Amino acid sequence: MRNLRFWTVVMLALLALPALWGQSKGQEMKDEGLRLMGRGVMDSAMVLLDQAVLLGVSDGEVLGAQALLYLEQGDAQRALEKAVDARKDQQRPSPDAWVAGTLAHAELGNVSQRDRWLEQGLEAFPGDYRLLYHAGRFAIPFDPENGQRYLLRAIYAYPAFGEAHLLLGEQMYRRGENLKAALPMLYYLTMFHDEAHSADLVAALERLYDSWSANQESISKFSRASSGFKSDFLPQAFSGTRDEKGDWFVAQTMALMAHMSQVEVNSEDALWVFYSDFFKQIHHLEFAEALAHHIAYSRYPDLSMLWINDNPREYEMLGDWMLLQ
């Protein structure tokens, strides 16, 4: 009898080995798929995550990632189905499911469901920068104050997420803001100074500096003119030749950074100190000229490269400091 029990246990263990191997291999597929997805290698990520599911690893993290990948492929309905399955997993929940479900409903035109998924996603994952970003994106056209707070929370959660800086700066620019428009746009250009549209952003900042020089508050009658986040900085109007405009832009940008230690902030707009603190540090570390040329590069490459070639150590030190942030 004892021998029979022993061999029964042995046989059951042997029968379980393929399943255990499958689970282990599936976990490897999952980990590699998520890693590739994080790097933006979407097609390969989808293949690996599909394999993980076939091998029995189909938790909320895998299904949520698949939902985002289907959304990337333009299949909002399939993305929503995966998101619905993913959010059922209480053991390994993933914000990917809520992000995908929110965006799928938005794509399908289901506004009330979009908002419900977004609200529930923020309840479950209040610090997820993507959910905060999309909350800001949906809110800012109708409720600019609340929308900007969501975007600022997204920026605090993940400062390297350029879309949040760009959207915030563009919206403040449209409202006729000065300080609140300039700082997000400058921060975005700090990260993406050589993108195809970066030269247009520099040109927009030039127009902003020029109009700002005529009216310290704002040129827009719709704006509250940064009443809770403001500086006494006033740019100089441009009055030179076209060849001198790059130097003027660099000078105004450096002067703006120098004024960041004197910004007035109230509690309602306290999240804006993310920007003033960043550029204040840049000024105090004497990196302002290097950063201004870095930002100006897309519109004035010859001017910027001339300065960088003449001051390689200062530019290298700026880069080293940025890597530590």
Secondary structure, 3 states (H helix, E strand, C coil): CHHHHHHHHHHHHHHHHHHHHHHHHHHHHHHHHHHHHHCCCHHHHHHHHHHHHHCCCCCHHHHHHHHHHHHHCCCHHHHHHHHHHHCCCCCCCCHHHHHHHHHHHHHHCCHHHHHHHHHHHHHHCCCCHHHHHHHHHHHCCCCHHHHHHHHHHHHHHCCCCHHHHHHHHHHHHHCCCCHHHHHHHHHHHHHCCCCCCHHHHHHHHHHHHHHHHHCCCCCCCCCCCCCCEECCCCCCCCCCCHHHHHHHHHHHHHHHHHCHHHCEECHHHHHHHHHHHHHHHHHHCCCHHHHHHHHHCCCCHHHHHHHHHHCHHHHHHHHHHHHHC
